[in-house]
Amino acid sequence: MKTITIGEIARIASGINCKIISNGKVHFHQMRDYNTETKTFAKKDMTDLNKNAVSHLLQRKDLLITAKGAKFYCAVYNCSGKKAVASNAFFVVRIFDKRITPEYLSWFLNQPEISQTLIQWKTNYFILNKDAIASLSIPLLDRTTQDNILTLYKEQKEAVKLQEKIFKESQSNILALIQNES
């Protein structure tokens, strides 16, 4: 299987440090704003950008990777049509190689083994090095296989949710039986 490093397929940049401005025109995404269940960012904080920071505007399908903290995740940015930037607690990964989809790369980076590897590479201050991400090798699969992996992953997640629902319902039924006997 052929592999390629993330540094060969994408540009990795740091997010920026901005002042929060209540009447700003640009969303300022921070780690605390990300909902891992819905895979969305809350639109809480706003800022304004100077001309030098315009290059930090997020684009649809950019990946946001946690650069700081004890937790690790990678999120695909699906813009809401509003201008936004990521805080310096993120790395912004912009894929330029069309052979790899952002969703597949995000799935890959969120795999427990990869996440654990990246967490181990963090310093004592829980800061991830950009070069660590760039040096990661990813299997170079055709687009159909990437899409199939994502479909199977989605089905796995749905199956787990269904199992949890069935377990909760059966647990409730057991408790109801116990209460009926009392």
Secondary structure, DSSP 4 states (H G I P E B T S, - for coil): --EEEHHHHEEEEE-B-----TT-SEEEE-GGGEETTTTEE----EE---GGGGGG---TT-EEEE-BSS---EEE----SS-EEEBTTEEEEEE--TTS-HHHHHHHHTSHHHHHHHHHHS-TT-B--HHHHHH-EEE---HHHHHHHHHHHHHHHHHHHHHHHHHHHHHHHHHHHHHHH-
